[in-house]
Amino acid sequence: MPWMEFNFFGPHKIAESLREIAAKFDQKIQDNAEKVIAKYTPVMDAVLEKFRPRLEGNTVMLYVGGLRPRHVVPAFEDLGIKVVGTGYEFGHNDDYKRTADYVDNATIIYDDVTAYEFEEFVKHSKPNLVASGIKEKYVFQKMGLPFRQMHSWDYSEPSDRLWKSGNTSFFSSSRQRSLLLA
């Protein structure tokens, strides 16, 4: 069955995906997609301007499932963070082929690594951040490495102050916020 893959991680891939989807429809839909992109670009630019100077030049190693081992790569790159390793727990040949398009030749792509193997990859590569699931969280925290839990987004939303630009906001003011790991 035919299918299409889009990437909604990171501002540049969101805009690219919206344009790609809109291109399948008439000019009105395409124009409206551009309006949505124009509306949220200042908000996303403000986030990038705030955090990119602090994050530029850092590295991350990923180990998550689904499409995230490749889809989050451009989001980290938008922040100036280089992905030095990424991998799948249950990847297929197609996943690895598609991942190669997202990373450079020096990036390690691993498949179904054990906890020990992943820890050894991290010790060797010395990333500034590890982004993975809850199983890996405590090992890397005990190693003193910053860790981003990639399977749950419930504790990492930015504050209203960060996400407002003019009259545009990503979240309603009644929604509880927590700290962004950065």
PyMOL commands that set and color helices and strands:
alter all, ss='L'
color gray80, all
select helices_A, chain A and resi 11-22+27-55+68-71+73-78+93-100+115-125+134-142+160-163
alter helices_A, ss='H'
color red, helices_A
select strands_A, chain A and resi 59-63+82-88+108-111+129-132+147-149+164-165+168-169
alter strands_A, ss='S'
color yellow, strands_A
deselect
rebuild
show_as cartoon
